Amino acid sequence: MNSTSGISRGISDLSEWIDEANSHLPPEAATWARLAKITEEAGEVVAAHIGATGQNPRKGVTHTRADVEAELLDVALTALAALE
C-alpha cells in the first residue's frame, strides 16, 4: 500500500467513525454538522494565531506557531472527512 492509499483509507475510516457517532441524526443534519465543524476548526486556527502573536494584550502569548499549524491540519482533515 502506498502512502496515498493509506491516507485515503484513514480518511475513509474517520468518515465512517463520524457517521456511526452521528447515526441518530437525519442525513441532512449530519451533513450540516460536518460543514459547521469546518468553521469551528477554522475559528480555532484564528484563536491560535492570535495567541501565537500576542494580539490580545490581556492574555499575551498563549500559543506557538506549532499550535497554529496543528489547527490548520485539523481544518484540512475535517474538510477532507466532510468531502468523503
WODA-V670534 format. One record per residue. SS is DSSP state (~ for helix, > for strand, _ for the rest). BURIAL is # if it has 24 or more other C-alpha atoms within 12 Angstrom, else .. Layout:
BEGIN
SS&BURIAL  SS&BURIAL
END
This chain:
BEGIN
_&.  _&.  ~&.  ~&.  ~&.  ~&.  ~&.  ~&.  ~&.  ~&.  ~&.  ~&.  ~&.  ~&.  ~&#  ~&.  ~&.  ~&.  ~&.  ~&.  ~&.  _&.  _&.  _&.  _&.  _&.  ~&.  ~&.  ~&.  ~&.  ~&.  ~&.  ~&#  ~&#  ~&.  ~&.  ~&#  ~&#  ~&.  ~&.  ~&#  ~&#  ~&.  ~&#  ~&#  ~&#  ~&#  ~&#  ~&#  ~&#  ~&#  ~&#  ~&.  _&.  _&.  _&.  _&.  _&.  _&.  _&.  _&.  _&.  _&#  _&.  ~&.  ~&.  ~&.  ~&#  ~&.  ~&.  ~&#  ~&#  ~&.  ~&.  ~&#  ~&.  ~&#  ~&#  ~&#  ~&#  ~&#  ~&#  ~&.  _&.
END
